[in-house]
Amino acid sequence: MSQDSLDPSDWGAFRRAAHELLDACVDQLENARERPWQQVPQEVKDGYTITGTAIGETELANRLTSDVLPYHTGNTHPRFFGWVHGTGLPSGLMSEMVAATMNSNCGGRNHGALHMERAVIDWSRGVFGFPDNSSGVLVAGTSQGTVIALSAARLRALGPEVRKTGNGANTLRAYCGAGAHNAMRKAMELLGLGAGNLIRIPDADGTLDLAALKDAIAADKAAGHTPFAIIGTAGSVDRGTFDDFNSLADITAAHGLWLHIDGAFGAWTRLADAPYRALTDGIDRADSIACDFHKWMYVPYDCGLILIRNEHEHRATFAARPSYLAPLDEGLASGDPWYCDYGIDLSRGNRALKVWSALQAYGPDGLGQAITANCHRASELGTIITRAERMSLLAPITSNLVLFTADDTLAPAAQSDLNRAVAQHLQMTGHTVFSTTDFAGITCLRAAITNHRATAEDMQIAIDGTAAARALHLSK
Ligand SMILES: *Cc1c(COP(=O)(O)O)cnc(C)c1O
């Protein structure tokens, strides 16, 4: 360490250590198939304790290679199908290196990353058919995007005074499908609107029942409540189903409500081929869309997007410029927009670069083809399961979500035990990652295919592994 700063005293040594570390990272991506999730050994966990001893960058590079890189989430492996995890991109290794080097603060001001974020928002706007003057901001994920969207919807319902006076005595109510994600509930809680005012409308075949929705709105109005938003889901977390956005838009228009779409992963089927693309028809009529680049666009964590149709309402919800943030006409303190005016964060990392890099490297068509291929893999997996002895699907496959049981001949409780045991065994052995969820009265196995490394053969291997794990469990 030099005397004057934290920079290396020997840049040559730093360069050599950094090059070796880069090689280790490239090796890891190139050999992703040989490197599934593994349990972190106790001595490695213990070694993470901060002792206070400075080891310098060269030793740091060694430790990053030996003690950190191997213990990832597993989602870079071709048979990772758990929850809904993005699988990362080689372009991300390049863009994250550059982003760390530049260390841009993207809350505002006049520099490259802000222009790039604008380009990413403009491109996304085009994908979803939003008007030229709509606005957006890159966020940590759909959970944060939902808070931003419902804040803007609340401002529309209660007026700009809400920023000063709070919710007051109003009971604002939002409506969503039975299978809507927990992030909707969290947003209602955080905004002080109350989870009890998120009304879950029953599903008809996995999509929000429109007649029941209309009844609920009418009943709430009669009771003196204030309906303010309808939340449609593009890709439900358990089943991958899509609400009917055109009908939801008709209902929101009739009642003057805000239409928000939770498209965390499913919104990106907009880039896929038929028939998947049409699942999002009508999404262009929404007031806001939240989705993630880190799930089905494969971009490294974290990066979500919130788009708001009316820029004026978006800005009115968040903008505030105390004197220490006042702009100048030219120079670094100029520029517009400043993204701090569109959301929660003031200091923000450079999320745009990894999205821009992915779009440059693979193109929207390349990413769209990967999404289409994932839907095909899900359908192939469904066929293999249907043909496999004693296994069965629990719901039809709409997009990329597959729910199944490893043995449909057992009683429900025994099936649940078996499915949990199979998921655990396949995870522990680094074979395949399925997650589990409760559906149709049992705990089932769940595969969400958002993995561009998964081949058709991987689907067969995953089910062969499932059969083997079943035999092992049932022989105990
Ligand atoms: C993942 C997910 C969310 C939450 O998004 P985060 O990026 O994890 O905050 C919301 N809705 C659905 C349907 C999801 O799959």
The ligand as an SDF file (V2000), in Angstrom:
LIG
                    3D

 15 15  0  0  0  0  0  0  0  0999 V2000
  -39.3370  -12.7210   -8.3230 C   0  0  0  0  0  0  0  0  0  0  0  0
  -40.6990  -12.1810   -8.4240 C   0  0  0  0  0  0  0  0  0  0  0  0
  -41.0380  -10.9700   -7.8030 C   0  0  0  0  0  0  0  0  0  0  0  0
  -40.0700  -10.2250   -6.9290 C   0  0  0  0  0  0  0  0  0  0  0  0
  -39.0080   -9.7440   -7.7180 O   0  0  0  0  0  0  0  0  0  0  0  0
  -37.5540   -9.4770   -7.1000 P   0  0  0  0  0  0  0  0  0  0  0  0
  -36.7260   -9.1050   -8.2830 O   0  0  0  0  0  0  0  0  0  0  0  0
  -37.1030  -10.7700   -6.4830 O   0  0  0  0  0  0  0  0  0  0  0  0
  -37.6830   -8.3840   -6.1180 O   0  0  0  0  0  0  0  0  0  0  0  0
  -42.3090  -10.4830   -8.0020 C   0  0  0  0  0  0  0  0  0  0  0  0
  -43.2020  -11.1510   -8.7710 N   0  0  0  0  0  0  0  0  0  0  0  0
  -42.9120  -12.3210   -9.3790 C   0  0  0  0  0  0  0  0  0  0  0  0
  -43.9360  -12.9790  -10.2270 C   0  0  0  0  0  0  0  0  0  0  0  0
  -41.6390  -12.8810   -9.2280 C   0  0  0  0  0  0  0  0  0  0  0  0
  -41.3400  -14.0390   -9.8270 O   0  0  0  0  0  0  0  0  0  0  0  0
  1  2  1  0
  2  3  1  0
  2 14  2  0
  3  4  1  0
  3 10  2  0
  4  5  1  0
  5  6  1  0
  6  7  2  0
  6  8  1  0
  6  9  1  0
 10 11  1  0
 11 12  2  0
 12 13  1  0
 12 14  1  0
 14 15  1  0
M  END
$$$$
